[in-house]
């Protein structure tokens, strides 16, 4: 496409078949989830901007179902967008299962499925560039994640994809400073949910200070404490994610571990990995015990019953929000509502201290609700 090309848009007609009973979901919300769900319906009905600030594993997706059903019943066009392909891929079958009577479109850069006009679209935020005043309701999941949070063009695309009179709902456990500022200035309403659906608190970060951690790694050496930590998980068949700060670290870590363990136990994955979706699926299907990954899997992807290890968690590439999200991968399933979050560090940084502080604060709020 060049500046010589002409672009055309068609007015949105909302030409959908009537659907009075779109939801096929048979689950039940907790009292707190139901309150948030009712608020979402109210936001959609009144064409407002709203943030659902809920801890990781709170059941945000299920809280959307009532509002989405209301939108479909009222002939509205709806989009659920996320900055991450992995989030969209995980959301799609869950939304399909909850709305079996509704045709749903999935759009992202690694799927060749042709465009089709649908009442409900799940897409990456990049795909919103293709729409102009199309949606009555836009839901942006993980709104604070890369690249959306730092890309003014994507934020413009999101605004442009909605009708002039429309609703926008933001979902996250770690809102950006901009969203918090909008809340303070009364430009954005907010709902809070500081406890998970199974009413267990968030796992606490365990920091392990290891002398010369980075220097040893640069020499392809792992401290014996790290080998023992990983060995114990392998022996007990405990599935986990091992987060690395840089793409270049993945192969190095994999090679080092290959000297100690069976190489078939894991795979490496990063954002530009052409086999990324297949590798994530192999983890879901228990074909491997763990993934060595970058922050691409910090959010939006759920593996029941896992632990996490963050190597060099004091690296600048790990922001406070990234560390909170990574810790939030643990304890999401009611069958194993607890788990281990191990940070391997040279020293404690402001990001680490703030992540610990944020988790403890949400647990404090959650404890009050839990005791009610």
Secondary structure, DSSP 8 states (H G I E B T S, - for coil): --TT---------------S----------HHHHHHHHHHHHHHHTT-EEEEEE-TTS-HHHHHHHHHHHHHHTT--EEEEES-HHHHHHHHHHHHHH-TTS-EEEE-TT--------SEEEEEGGGGGG-SS-EEEEEEETTTSTTGGG-HHHHHHHHHHEEEEEEEEEEESS--HHHHHHHHTTSSEEEEE-S-TT------EEEEE-TTHHHHHHTT---HHHHHHHHHHHHTT--EEEE-SSHHHHHHHHHHHHTTS-GGGEEEE-TT-TTHHHHHHHHHTTSSSEEEE-GGGSSS---TT-EEEEETTTSTT--HHHHHHHHTTSS-BTTB----EEEEESS--HHHHHHHHHHHHHHHHHHHHHT-
